[in-house]
């Protein structure tokens, strides 16, 4: 199914919020150990995202942005295997310059899927510039104005 115009517009509006200067996607919550009934209790650190990233996550699965994050696309390099990580295809922001719209959709879905297994993944992709490079490429391919 193609990415519908209303879903694309909703995504780009949310992406614009996440591209604001000084935007902070969230923070790592790290509680110090506490003693409870004579036993030291440790809590694993976890990421707490702000409202923009929290809204982005369901957008990837509940709208036409969704695409199977593990499927091989015709435009993928020869020899690509299903269920392999897309991050290997796009390890740096520069690598998004030739990405197709479906590869970009898959990237965004995989970011959210990966967050379930590696907390902080979305923040890391933003910090590396990959997330924003992917958004920029979406704008380029869809003829939407670039954020300044």
Phi and psi restraints in degrees (value plus and minus 20) as a CYANA .aco file:
   2 UNK   PHI     -93.5   -53.5
   2 UNK   PSI     143.6   183.6
   3 UNK   PHI     -96.6   -56.6
   3 UNK   PSI      96.5   136.5
   4 UNK   PHI     -91.6   -51.6
   4 UNK   PSI     133.1   173.1
   5 UNK   PHI     -79.8   -39.8
   5 UNK   PSI     -64.6   -24.6
   6 UNK   PHI     -83.8   -43.8
   6 UNK   PSI     -58.8   -18.8
   7 UNK   PHI     -88.6   -48.6
   7 UNK   PSI     -57.3   -17.3
   8 UNK   PHI     -83.8   -43.8
   8 UNK   PSI     -63.9   -23.9
   9 UNK   PHI     -83.0   -43.0
   9 UNK   PSI     -61.2   -21.2
  10 UNK   PHI     -82.9   -42.9
  10 UNK   PSI     -62.5   -22.5
  11 UNK   PHI     -81.9   -41.9
  11 UNK   PSI     -68.3   -28.3
  12 UNK   PHI     -85.6   -45.6
  12 UNK   PSI     -54.7   -14.7
  13 UNK   PHI     -84.9   -44.9
  13 UNK   PSI     -62.4   -22.4
  14 UNK   PHI     -88.3   -48.3
  14 UNK   PSI     -60.9   -20.9
  15 UNK   PHI     -81.0   -41.0
  15 UNK   PSI     -58.4   -18.4
  16 UNK   PHI     -80.5   -40.5
  16 UNK   PSI     -58.4   -18.4
  17 UNK   PHI     -83.7   -43.7
  17 UNK   PSI     -58.2   -18.2
  18 UNK   PHI     -97.9   -57.9
  18 UNK   PSI     -30.6     9.4
  19 UNK   PHI    -119.4   -79.4
  19 UNK   PSI     -19.2    20.8
  20 UNK   PHI     -75.8   -35.8
  20 UNK   PSI     124.0   164.0
  21 UNK   PHI     -78.1   -38.1
  21 UNK   PSI     114.9   154.9
  22 UNK   PHI      59.5    99.5
  22 UNK   PSI     -15.0    25.0
  23 UNK   PHI     -80.4   -40.4
  23 UNK   PSI     113.0   153.0
  24 UNK   PHI    -137.2   -97.2
  24 UNK   PSI      97.1   137.1
  25 UNK   PHI     -87.3   -47.3
  25 UNK   PSI     -47.7    -7.7
  26 UNK   PHI     149.8   189.8
  26 UNK   PSI    -182.6  -142.6
  27 UNK   PHI    -170.5  -130.5
  27 UNK   PSI     138.4   178.4
  28 UNK   PHI    -107.4   -67.4
  28 UNK   PSI     105.1   145.1
  29 UNK   PHI    -113.9   -73.9
  29 UNK   PSI     101.4   141.4
  30 UNK   PHI    -151.7  -111.7
  30 UNK   PSI      80.1   120.1
  31 UNK   PHI    -101.9   -61.9
  31 UNK   PSI     118.2   158.2
  32 UNK   PHI     -90.7   -50.7
  32 UNK   PSI     134.9   174.9
  33 UNK   PHI     -80.7   -40.7
  33 UNK   PSI     127.4   167.4
  34 UNK   PHI    -148.5  -108.5
  34 UNK   PSI     132.0   172.0
  35 UNK   PHI    -112.8   -72.8
  35 UNK   PSI     110.0   150.0
  36 UNK   PHI    -154.4  -114.4
  36 UNK   PSI      99.1   139.1
  37 UNK   PHI      34.4    74.4
  37 UNK   PSI      20.2    60.2
  38 UNK   PHI      59.7    99.7
  38 UNK   PSI     -14.3    25.7
  39 UNK   PHI    -140.2  -100.2
  39 UNK   PSI     115.7   155.7
  40 UNK   PHI     -96.0   -56.0
  40 UNK   PSI     104.9   144.9
  41 UNK   PHI    -129.3   -89.3
  41 UNK   PSI     105.9   145.9
  42 UNK   PHI    -129.6   -89.6
  42 UNK   PSI     119.4   159.4
  43 UNK   PHI    -135.2   -95.2
  43 UNK   PSI     113.1   153.1
  44 UNK   PHI     -85.6   -45.6
  44 UNK   PSI     121.1   161.1
  45 UNK   PHI     -85.1   -45.1
  45 UNK   PSI     133.7   173.7
  46 UNK   PHI    -169.8  -129.8
  46 UNK   PSI     141.1   181.1
  47 UNK   PHI    -111.4   -71.4
  47 UNK   PSI     115.7   155.7
  48 UNK   PHI    -135.5   -95.5
  48 UNK   PSI      91.1   131.1
  49 UNK   PHI    -110.7   -70.7
  49 UNK   PSI     133.7   173.7
  50 UNK   PHI     -95.6   -55.6
  50 UNK   PSI     159.5   199.5
  51 UNK   PHI     -82.8   -42.8
  51 UNK   PSI     -53.8   -13.8
  52 UNK   PHI     -86.9   -46.9
  52 UNK   PSI     -70.1   -30.1
  53 UNK   PHI     -87.4   -47.4
  53 UNK   PSI     -57.0   -17.0
  54 UNK   PHI     -82.4   -42.4
  54 UNK   PSI     -53.0   -13.0
  55 UNK   PHI     -97.9   -57.9
  55 UNK   PSI     -51.1   -11.1
  56 UNK   PHI     -84.2   -44.2
  56 UNK   PSI     -59.5   -19.5
  57 UNK   PHI     -78.3   -38.3
  57 UNK   PSI     -74.0   -34.0
  58 UNK   PHI     -88.8   -48.8
  58 UNK   PSI     -46.0    -6.0
  59 UNK   PHI     -77.3   -37.3
  59 UNK   PSI     -55.0   -15.0
  60 UNK   PHI     -90.5   -50.5
  60 UNK   PSI     -43.8    -3.8
  61 UNK   PHI    -129.9   -89.9
  61 UNK   PSI     -37.5     2.5
  62 UNK   PHI    -130.6   -90.6
  62 UNK   PSI     -11.3    28.7
  63 UNK   PHI    -151.5  -111.5
  63 UNK   PSI    -199.1  -159.1
  64 UNK   PHI     -91.7   -51.7
  64 UNK   PSI     -21.8    18.2
  65 UNK   PHI     -83.3   -43.3
  65 UNK   PSI     -49.5    -9.5
  66 UNK   PHI     -79.7   -39.7
  66 UNK   PSI     117.0   157.0
  67 UNK   PHI    -167.6  -127.6
  67 UNK   PSI     129.4   169.4
  68 UNK   PHI     -76.6   -36.6
  68 UNK   PSI      97.6   137.6
  69 UNK   PHI     -92.5   -52.5
  69 UNK   PSI     -31.4     8.6
  70 UNK   PHI    -132.0   -92.0
  70 UNK   PSI     -21.0    19.0
  71 UNK   PHI     -98.4   -58.4
  71 UNK   PSI     129.2   169.2
  72 UNK   PHI    -107.3   -67.3
  72 UNK   PSI     111.9   151.9
  73 UNK   PHI    -117.8   -77.8
  73 UNK   PSI     134.6   174.6
  74 UNK   PHI     -77.2   -37.2
  74 UNK   PSI     -49.5    -9.5
  75 UNK   PHI    -105.2   -65.2
  75 UNK   PSI     -23.2    16.8
  76 UNK   PHI     -88.4   -48.4
  76 UNK   PSI     136.1   176.1
  77 UNK   PHI     -79.0   -39.0
  77 UNK   PSI     127.7   167.7
  78 UNK   PHI     -74.7   -34.7
  78 UNK   PSI     120.7   160.7
  79 UNK   PHI      68.1   108.1
  79 UNK   PSI     -20.5    19.5
  80 UNK   PHI     -82.8   -42.8
  80 UNK   PSI     120.4   160.4
  81 UNK   PHI    -129.9   -89.9
  81 UNK   PSI     126.7   166.7
  82 UNK   PHI     -83.7   -43.7
  82 UNK   PSI     136.3   176.3
  83 UNK   PHI      44.6    84.6
  83 UNK   PSI       1.7    41.7
  84 UNK   PHI    -122.9   -82.9
  84 UNK   PSI     139.8   179.8
  85 UNK   PHI     -96.9   -56.9
  85 UNK   PSI     112.9   152.9
  86 UNK   PHI     -90.7   -50.7
  86 UNK   PSI     -42.7    -2.7
  87 UNK   PHI     -81.4   -41.4
  87 UNK   PSI     -42.8    -2.8
  88 UNK   PHI     -90.1   -50.1
  88 UNK   PSI     -47.9    -7.9
  89 UNK   PHI     -99.0   -59.0
  89 UNK   PSI     -48.6    -8.6
  90 UNK   PHI    -150.7  -110.7
  90 UNK   PSI      45.7    85.7
  91 UNK   PHI     -95.7   -55.7
  91 UNK   PSI     -39.8     0.2
  92 UNK   PHI    -151.4  -111.4
  92 UNK   PSI     140.6   180.6
  93 UNK   PHI     -76.8   -36.8
  93 UNK   PSI     -56.3   -16.3
  94 UNK   PHI     -80.9   -40.9
  94 UNK   PSI     -49.7    -9.7
  95 UNK   PHI     -88.7   -48.7
  95 UNK   PSI     -32.9     7.1
  96 UNK   PHI    -102.8   -62.8
  96 UNK   PSI     -25.5    14.5
  97 UNK   PHI     -81.8   -41.8
  97 UNK   PSI     -43.7    -3.7
  98 UNK   PHI    -136.6   -96.6
  98 UNK   PSI      -8.5    31.5
  99 UNK   PHI     -85.8   -45.8
  99 UNK   PSI     124.0   164.0
 100 UNK   PHI    -107.6   -67.6
 100 UNK   PSI     147.4   187.4
 101 UNK   PHI     -82.0   -42.0
 101 UNK   PSI     -58.4   -18.4
 102 UNK   PHI     -91.0   -51.0
 102 UNK   PSI     -54.9   -14.9
 103 UNK   PHI     -84.3   -44.3
 103 UNK   PSI     -56.5   -16.5
 104 UNK   PHI     -89.4   -49.4
 104 UNK   PSI     -63.6   -23.6
 105 UNK   PHI     -78.0   -38.0
 105 UNK   PSI     -65.4   -25.4
 106 UNK   PHI     -82.5   -42.5
 106 UNK   PSI     -60.2   -20.2
 107 UNK   PHI     -77.9   -37.9
 107 UNK   PSI     -69.0   -29.0
 108 UNK   PHI     -83.3   -43.3
 108 UNK   PSI     -62.7   -22.7
 109 UNK   PHI     -83.8   -43.8
 109 UNK   PSI     -61.3   -21.3
 110 UNK   PHI     -87.3   -47.3
 110 UNK   PSI     -52.2   -12.2
 111 UNK   PHI     -78.9   -38.9
 111 UNK   PSI     -66.0   -26.0
 112 UNK   PHI     -89.3   -49.3
 112 UNK   PSI     -62.7   -22.7
 113 UNK   PHI     -81.7   -41.7
 113 UNK   PSI     -63.8   -23.8
 114 UNK   PHI     -85.0   -45.0
 114 UNK   PSI     -49.9    -9.9
 115 UNK   PHI     -80.6   -40.6
 115 UNK   PSI     -50.0   -10.0
 116 UNK   PHI     -87.9   -47.9
 116 UNK   PSI     -44.0    -4.0
 117 UNK   PHI    -127.0   -87.0
 117 UNK   PSI     -39.5     0.5
 118 UNK   PHI    -161.9  -121.9
 118 UNK   PSI      68.6   108.6
 119 UNK   PHI     -79.1   -39.1
 119 UNK   PSI     115.0   155.0
 120 UNK   PHI      76.3   116.3
 120 UNK   PSI     -19.7    20.3
 121 UNK   PHI     -80.9   -40.9
 121 UNK   PSI     -65.1   -25.1
 122 UNK   PHI     -82.7   -42.7
 122 UNK   PSI     -64.4   -24.4
 123 UNK   PHI     -80.6   -40.6
 123 UNK   PSI     -59.4   -19.4
 124 UNK   PHI     -84.5   -44.5
 124 UNK   PSI     -60.3   -20.3
 125 UNK   PHI     -86.0   -46.0
 125 UNK   PSI     -55.8   -15.8
 126 UNK   PHI     -87.5   -47.5
 126 UNK   PSI     -64.6   -24.6
 127 UNK   PHI     -81.4   -41.4
 127 UNK   PSI     -60.1   -20.1
 128 UNK   PHI     -90.3   -50.3
 128 UNK   PSI     -39.6     0.4
 129 UNK   PHI      73.4   113.4
 129 UNK   PSI     -22.9    17.1
 130 UNK   PHI     -87.2   -47.2
 130 UNK   PSI     -65.0   -25.0
 131 UNK   PHI     -78.3   -38.3
 131 UNK   PSI     -67.6   -27.6
 132 UNK   PHI     -89.7   -49.7
 132 UNK   PSI     -53.1   -13.1
 133 UNK   PHI     -84.8   -44.8
 133 UNK   PSI     -58.4   -18.4
 134 UNK   PHI     -86.8   -46.8
 134 UNK   PSI     -62.3   -22.3
 135 UNK   PHI     -82.4   -42.4
 135 UNK   PSI     -63.3   -23.3
 136 UNK   PHI     -79.6   -39.6
 136 UNK   PSI     -61.3   -21.3
 137 UNK   PHI     -86.8   -46.8
 137 UNK   PSI     -56.8   -16.8
 138 UNK   PHI     -79.6   -39.6
 138 UNK   PSI     -65.8   -25.8
 139 UNK   PHI     -80.8   -40.8
 139 UNK   PSI     -63.2   -23.2
 140 UNK   PHI     -80.7   -40.7
 140 UNK   PSI     -67.6   -27.6
 141 UNK   PHI     -89.8   -49.8
 141 UNK   PSI     -47.9    -7.9
 142 UNK   PHI    -121.4   -81.4
 142 UNK   PSI     -18.2    21.8
 143 UNK   PHI      50.4    90.4
 143 UNK   PSI       3.6    43.6
 144 UNK   PHI    -109.1   -69.1
 144 UNK   PSI     129.9   169.9
 145 UNK   PHI     -84.0   -44.0
 145 UNK   PSI     124.6   164.6
 146 UNK   PHI     -97.0   -57.0
 146 UNK   PSI     120.1   160.1
 147 UNK   PHI     -90.2   -50.2
 147 UNK   PSI     125.0   165.0
